Amino acid sequence: MLIDGHGRRVNYLRISVTERCNFRCQYCMPEKPFSWVPRENLLTFEELFSFVRVALDEGVDKIRITGGEPLLREDLDRFVAMIHDHKPDIDLALTTNGYLLAETAQRLKDAGLKRINVSIDSLKPHIAYRIAQKDVLERVLAGVEKALEVGLKVKVNMVPLKNINDDEIVDVMEYAKARGMTIRYIEYMENVHAKAGLKGLTGKEILEKVKERYTIRKVGREGSSPAFNYLTDDGYKFGIIDPHKHDFCESCNRIRLTAEGHLIPCLYFDEAMSIRDAVKAGDIEKASEILREVLRNKPEKNRWSEENAEESARAFYETGG
């Protein structure tokens, strides 16, 4: 069992398989050139899995594959199958922008993937274009339909932005509800890579938008999930992820691994330790020692607050948001 320095059990590993992305979303990486880390700098799927296997054997029972955009990593289904074949009952999920999902959903499902989260920030083509800086909406929505068709469980993520898509909060909810999908609204996370001057809605402001059409009541958190859940008067459950509060930090159960082998204890911290050399050398014992050191140093809470939100230097496209 993996226990951090604050006595929390860590059973959730998020793995970024690439920093590359085919979108340039305003809240993530709008000015980054379409370049990427050289292939030789990335850990191979076999190298990544040599560490993942240790984590699984130590008690990790939930894995989420992220990016960048993970579907840009060639043969991703092969990596999914490695994880699934080692531990078939693993809760194995993927976060994607959905652009390549229609072509890959069946292979991922066949390999053992169970769930996906898809970002849908707007149902208006011109607004989706404005946010992603690319004509994306038609392909994303087609990818969602394909994922549902092949039997993947789908959640929708939306980042509400002031004066951009804040008038679509309920519309996107109703799109998700009509297809049996959960939606989670994610507060914009201040970071140095985002477009200057961008403003997100707070959790309270999001709720006020929902209340314009629904009566809602609090449900609370499920386990270690960062989302606080609510129920509408017609029985639909939705969530809000508010990183400016620390009330989900006390039960945080996750660590992150990047494609280059950096182990990160908290999304909002810049500290990391690398398992790259150990894994490349086949020294899994050393990699395990590094894992335990990262766990010992895992912070009690993030550096943001509702009063004073520190701007993060973390590139979320390297770690998965």
N, C-alpha and C positions, 0 to 999 in steps of 0.2 A: 504494500500500500504506500502511496506517495503522500507525504504530509509536509506542508510548508512551515515556515518559521513562526506562523501565528496559529498553528494547530488545525488548519483547514485541510481537508482531504482534497487532493487534486486528482481528478479522474477524467479530465477533458483536455484533449490536445487539438489545437488548431494548426493546420499545416498549410503554409503558403507555398505553392509549387512553382510560382513565377511572379515577378513584379510587373511583367508586361500586361498591358491592357489595350483593348481596341476602342475604348471610350476615353474621353478627356473631360470627365465630369468636373463641374465648377468647384464642388466641395472637396475634391480629392487631388487631382493632378492636372489642372487645366493648361498649364504652361509647359509641362514636361514634353520634350521632343519624343517622337515615336522611335525610341531607341530602347535597348534592353541589355541586361547583363549578359556577357558572352556565355554561350552554352557550357563552355568548360568550367565556368565559375559555379555552376549549379551542381548540387548533389544529384546523382542519378537516382532513379526510383529505387534501385537496389540499395544504394547507400542510405537514402531516406528511410527505407523500410527496415534496415538493420537496426536503426535507432527506434523506430516505431514499435518494432517487435518487443524491445525491452520495456517500453512504456506500457504496452498492452499486457505483458506478463506481470508488470508491477501494479496493475489494477486500473489502468485507463480503460474506460468502457464507452467513451464517446469521442469520435474524431470528426472534425469538420475540415474539408479541403477548401482552401481559399486561394486568393491571388493578391494583387493583380486580378486578371481574369483567368481562372484555372483552366478553362476549356481551350485556351491557347497553347497549353502544354500538350505536345503530341503524345498520343497513346495513353491519355490519362486513365482510361478504363482499365489498363493493365495494372496501374498502381492501386486503383480501387479493388481490383481482384486480389492483389497480394494481401491487402489488409483484411478483406472479407474472408479469404480462404484460411487465414491464420486464426481468425476469431469470428465465426459466422454470425454470432449474436451481437456483434458490435453495433452501436448506434452510429451509422456512417452517413454523413451528410455533406452537402456541397453548397457553397455560396457562389452565385454567378450573376452576371448582368443579363444573361439569357440570349444574347445575340447568336450564339452558336448552338443553342440548346436543341433546336428542332433536329439537327443532324446527329446529335450525340446522345440524346436522352435514352434511346433504346439500348445502346451499348453500355451505358453507365448502369442502367437498371439491371441488365443481364450480368454485369460484373459484381453486383452486390450493393450498389448505392440504394439508400432507402428514402432520403429526403433531400430537398433542395430549397434554398432561399433565393428568390429572384428580386432584384431591385426594379421597382416600377415607380418612378418619381412623377410621372404625368401620363395621362391618357390622351393628351393633345399632341399631335406630331410636332408642331412647331415649338412647343415648350420642351418636349423630350429632346428635340434637336438643340435647343438653347442650353439645356443642362449638360448633355453628353457631348455637345459639339459635333454631332454626327446624326444622320438620319437613321434612327434605330428602332422606333416604336413598333413598326409592323413585324419585324423579325423577332423582337422580344416577345410580343404577344403570341406569335406563332409557336415560339419555343415553349411558352407556358402551356399552351393547349396540347402540344406533343408530350410534354412531361406528364400531364394529367392522364393523357390517353394510355401511356405505357405503365401507369400505376405508381408513379412517384408521388409522394406527399409533398405539397408545395406550400411555402409561406411567402408572403410578399413583404418586402421592406420598402419604406418610403421615407425620404428625408425632406420634410417640409421647409421651404425657403421663403422668406418674406418677399412679397411682390413678384414672385416667380410662379410657384405652384401651390401657394397656400389656399387658393380657392378650390383646389381639387381634393382636399383631404377626405371628404365624405364620398366623393365620386370614386376614388381609388378603393376605398373601403367597400363600396357597393359592388364594384367589379370583382373584388376578391370574394366577397360573401356569396355572390351569385354562382361561384365556381367551387364553393366549399373550402376556400383557402383562408387561412388566418393572415391578418395584416399586423405588422409592427411598425409604428412610427419611431424613427430614430432622430433624436435631436442632433442638429448639426454640431460636429465636433471641431472646434477651432484648431487650425493647424497652419503652419507656415507655407504649405504647398497649395492651399486653396486660393481661390480668386479673392483679391483684396476687397474689403467692404461687404463681403457676403454675410447675411444675417439669417439665422434660422429661427424657427418658432420654439418657444419653451414648451415643456409638457403641458403646462397650464393653458397656454394659448391653443395648443392642439385640441385639448379637451373642450375648450369653448367653441371651437369650430364644429366638433362632433355634436355638441349639445344644441346647435342650431337646428338639427334635424332629429336627434334622438335624446331620450332620457337614458342616463347611464348610471351604473353603480360600480363601486370598487369590488374587485375580486381578490387582487393581491398577486404575489409572485408564486411561481411553481418551482420548488426546489431552489437550485442555484441560478436560475435564469435571471438575466439582468432586466427583463421586461416586467413592468408592473401592468397587470391585466385589468380590464374593465369589461362589463357586460352591458349591451344595449337592451332596450326594453323589448326587442323581439328575439332576444336570446343569442345574439352574435357576440363572440368574445374577440377583443382586440387588445394589443399591448402597446406600451410606450417605453422606450429605452431612454432614460435620462441620465447621461454620464456626469452631469453637474451635481448630482446627488451621490452620496457614498453609501446609501442604504443597501445596495446590492454587493458592495465590496466585501462586507463581512462574511459573505458566503461564497466568495469567488473560488471557483474550482478549476480554473483553466491556466494553461501556459501555451505559448506559441512557438512554432518552429518555422524559420524562413527557408526558402529554397537554397540559400547559400550556407545554411547550417547554424544560424544564430538562434539561440534559445532566449525567448523574451518572457519575463515574468508578468508583465502588465502592458496592455495596449498603450497606455498613456505615459509610459516611462521610456526613456531612451536607453537605459541600461540593458545590456545583453551579454551573454557569454556564448562562445562558438564551440560547437562540437565537430566542426568541419575536419580539422586535422585528425582527431581521434577516429572518426568514422572512416576517413580516407585510408587510415592506417589499419583499419580493422580492429582497433582497440576499443571494444564495446564497454569494457570495464571502466576505461577512462571517460567515455561518453556518459556512463551512468553516474560517475562521480561529479561531472559537470552538471548533470541534471539535478542532483541533490543539492549542489551549491546554489544553483538558480532558485530552487525551492526555498532554501534557507533565507535567501535575500528577497523573496517575493514581498512587495510592499503591502502594508495593511490596507491602503486605499489609494485612489488616484489623486492627481494634483489639481483637479478641477473643483470648483464650488459654484454655487448659484451666485455668490457675491463677487467672486474673483476667479474667472475662468482663465487659467494659464494656457497660452497658446503652445501647442505641442509641436516639437520639431520632428516627431515620428512621421515617416512616410507611410500612410495607411495602405498604400498599394503594395508595400513590401510585406506587410504583416496580416492583411485582411482586417477590415474594419470591425 
